[in-house]
Amino acid sequence: MTDLRTRTEAAPAASVPSSTPSKRFGLSRWDAKYTPYLIIAPFFVVFGIFGLYPLVYTAWVSLHDWQLIDGNQGFVGFANYAELFGDTKFWNALFNTLSLFVLSTVPQLLAALGLAALLDRGLRGSAFWRAGVLLPNVISVAAVALVFAQFFGRDFGIVNYLLGLVGIDPIDWRAETWASHLAVSTMVMWRWTGYNALLYLAAMQSVPKDMYESATLDGASRWRLFWSITVPSIRPTILFTVVTSTIGGLQLFAEPALFDPGFAANNSTGGSDRQFQTLVLYMYEKGFRLFDAGYAATIAWMLFVVVLLVAVVNFSLTRRIAGKG
């Protein structure tokens, strides 16, 4: 009788474990629904603090007469933008920025693509050559600018010496617009070509080898293999380098600034006649030399728009060209 009573009293307790699976199921549903958001939340928090907030705050500053030392002097609306569109120095800086971007980025990516194809052919000492092409990117940009400033010196530069051997008169690389653009672009190309070449090389080595073998059996030449198989296969990497190179090329600051002798005295305007002054250099001049933070913020926002437009155009064109290959 005691055993029967004990079993009867213990019977309700047996129903307790049956509710545990439902609780676990509810927790599992919550976990599957909200855990992915928790995982990606740190990125959006960091982006909001260091990306979105500065962007919005810069737009707010651009609508004010804001001095770097005296602070906010009052709301002016779009007066800074109206002044900017009538500023000849802004248009000159925009032209220089686009010119330097084209002269440095297009040859750089083409050279990187060819260099990657050469490294992909299995050269002897491949590790040495791959490390060698990355070396320019490791060197400090200040050291690079110092060396290239000597290369492109007017009186004792190596480039002018080599040009003199073929009968070409010395060129004042800092005084002439196109000469200075070519010198600065050469500096940028030397520094970033190897980096992009290694990105292309990594993508090329992931292309299935049987695709090349089948095309070779069909009589395709090496040139045809490159443009019909390699380039379309590494299209995502090409698109990535186009976008990143566009952003970097339109934000040039260190190379043209250090190429100007006046930078050491904090008097750099991108040449004696602003012949290689970029938008970032002009923004630096307005914000940190003339302390006009409102106008500098306006330049920053216009630079953001230019970078966005050019990046979208480059992305679309590159995707279309690579797709046709």
N, C-alpha and C positions, 0 to 999 in steps of 0.2 A: 504493500500500500504506500509505503514511504517512497519506494522507487517510482511508482506511477505518478505520485504528486510531484516528485522532483522533475520527472520528464515533462509533466504538464506545465509546471512553472517555467521550465527552461525553453518550452516551445516558442513563446513570443520572441525570445532572444535570438532564435534562429532566423527570424525575418530581418534582423539588422544588417547582416552582410548583403542582403539582396538590394538595399538602397545604395550601397557603396558604388557599384558599377555606374549607376545613373549620375552620382556626383562626379565620378571620374570622367564620365562621358561629357558632362557639362564643362568640366575643367579643360578637357581635351578640345572641345569646340572653341572655348575662349582662347586657348593657347594657339590653335590653328588660325584663328581670326585676327588676333591682335599682336602676336609675337613678331610677324614680319614687319609691322609698323615700328615696334620697339627696336628692332635690329637696325633699321635704316634711319631711325630718329636722330642719332648723333650727327649724321651727315647734314641733315636739314637744320639742326641747331647750330652747328659750326658755320654752315653757309649763311644762315640768317644773321649771325653775329658779325662775321667777317666779310660777307659778300653783299647780302641784300640790304642790311642796315646802312653801310657806307654808301651804297648806290643811292638809296632814297635820301639820305642826309646830304649827299653832294648835290642832288637835284634841288633840295630845299635851300641850300646855301647859294646856288646859282640864281635864285630868285630874289636875292637880297644884295644890298650894298654892304658886303662883309669884308672888313679889313682884318688881316691876320693878327695884328697887334691890338687894335681898338675894338675888335669884335663886330657884332651886328649893328649897322647904322640905319637899318630900316628896310622895309619891303619895297622892291622896285619892279616886281613882276617880270616881264620878259624884256626889260630894258637892256640887260646884259646880252641877251641873244640878238637883239636888234643892233646893238653896237658891234657885236662879233661879226655879223654878216656884212657890215660895212668896213671891217678892219682889213686893210690890205696885208698886214703882217700875218693875220690868220690864214688868208688864202695862199700866201707865199709858203707858210709852214705846211699847209695841206698839200700843196703841189710837191714840195720837197719830200714829204712823208710818202706820198704815193709813188714818186719817182724812185726813191730809195727802196721801197717795198718791191717794186717790179724788178729793178736791177739786181737785187740781192736774192729774192725768193725764187723766181722762175729758174735762173741758171743753177741755183743751189739745189733745188729738188731734182732737176734733170741730171746734174752731176752726181748726186747721191744715188739716183736710180742706176746710172751706169757703173758707179763704183761698187754698188751692192752686187750687180750682175757679175762683175769681175771677181769679187771675193767669193762668190757662190760657185766658182768653177773649180774649187779645190786646189788652190795654190799651195806650194810648199811653205811651211811656217805660217799657216793661216791664222793661228792665234796671235802671232806677232803683228801681222798686218791689221787684224781687227782691233787690237789694242792701239796700234799706231794711228788709225783713222779717228779714234776717239780722243786722242791726246789734245788736239786744239780746244776741245770743249772743256777739258779739265783745267787748262791754263787760265789764270785770272784775266778778265777782260781789260783791266788796267794795263797789264803787261802786254797784252795783244795790241792795244791802242798805242802804247809807247813804241813798240817795235815797228808797227806799220807807219807811224808818224815819221820814223827815220827812213823807212823804205820810200815814202812819198815826199821826202824833203825836196825843196825847190833847188837848193844849191848843191847839196852833197848826197842826195837820195840815190839809192841803188836803181830805182826804176828809171829815173832821168838819165843815169849813167848808161843803162842798157839801151834806152831810146837813142842816146847820142851815138852809140855804136852803129846804128842804122841810119844816121843822118837826120834824126828828128830833134827839133829844138827842145830845150828844157820846158817843162810845164809847171806852172804854179798850181799845185793840186788843191791848195786851200782857197785860192782866190777865185777860181773859175767854177761856175755852177756844175756843169756836167763832169768836169774833172774831179771835183770834190765828191760828187755823188758816186762816181766810179770807184774812188779810193775807199770811201766808207762802205760801199757795197762789197768790195773785195774783202774787207775786214770781216764783215758779217758772214760771207760765204765761207771763208777759211775756217771760221769758228764753228759753224753749224752743219756743214756738209757731211762730215764724218758721222755725226750723231744720227742724222736722218738715214745715212747709208746703212748703219747697223740695224735700224728699225726695219728697213726694207729687206735686209739680209735675213733677219729672223723670220719675216713673213715668207720669203722665198723658200726657205728650207722646210717649211711646212706644206709646200705644194706637193701632191702625190707624184712620185717619180714615174709611175706607169703612164701618166698622161704624156710625159715627154717621150717615153719609149714608143707609145702608139703613134704619136705624131711623127717621130723620126722614121719609123717603118713606112709611113705614108709619104716620105720624101720631103718633110718640112725642113727648111733651113734653120740655122740657129737664130737668125733675125726673126723669122716667122714664129718660132717657138717662144721667143721673148715677148713679142707683141700680142700673140694670140692665146698664150697660156699663162705666162708669168704675170704680166701686167693685170689682166682681168682677175687672176687668182688673189693678188695682193691688193685689190681695190680698197678694202676697208682701211688698210694701213696707209695707202696713198691719201685717202680722204682725211685720215687723222693728221698726217703731216701737213697737208694743205691748210687745214683749219688752224693748227697750232702755229705754223709758220706765218700765216696771215696775221694772227693776233700778235706774235712777236715782232713781225716786220713793221706793223703799223704803230708799235709802241717803242720804236727805237729811241734810246736815250744815251746809254753809256758810250757807244761807239762814236756818234757825232759829237757828243759833249767832250770826250777826251781827245778827239781829233782837233778841237779848237784850242789854240794856245791860251786863250783868255779864260779857260775853265779853271785853271789853277788859282787865278785871282778872283774867282766867283764873278767873272764878267763875260761869261760865254753867251753869245747870241747866235751860235751856229755859223760863224764866219764874220768877216768884216762887214759884209752886206747881207747877212742872213741867208747866204746862198745854200747852206745845208742845215738850216734850223728846222727841226721836226716839230710836230704838234706837242709832243711831250716836253721838248726843250722850251717851247714857247709857254707852255703851262707852268713849267718850273720858273721861268723868268717872271711871269706875272705873280705867281703865288709866293715865291721865296726870295725874290729880289725886290719886287715892287710891293709885296705884301697885300695884293688885291686878291683875296681868297674867293670872293664872289665871281670875279671874271675868270679866275683859274678853274673854278668848279664848272663854269659854263663851257670852257674849252674841254674839260674832262668829259662832260656829257656829249659834246659833239664828237669827240674821239670815240666814245663808246658806240655812237650811232654809225660812224664810218666803219669801225671794225666789224660791227654786226652786218652791215650791208655787204661789205667786201667778202666777208667769210661766207655768207649765204650764196653769193654769186660764184665764188670759187668752188664751194661745195657742189653746187648744181652742175657747173661746167665739168669739173673733174669726174663726177659720177657718170655724166653722159659720155665723156670721152672714153673712160675706162670701160663702160658698158659696151661701147661699139667695138672695142678692141677684141 
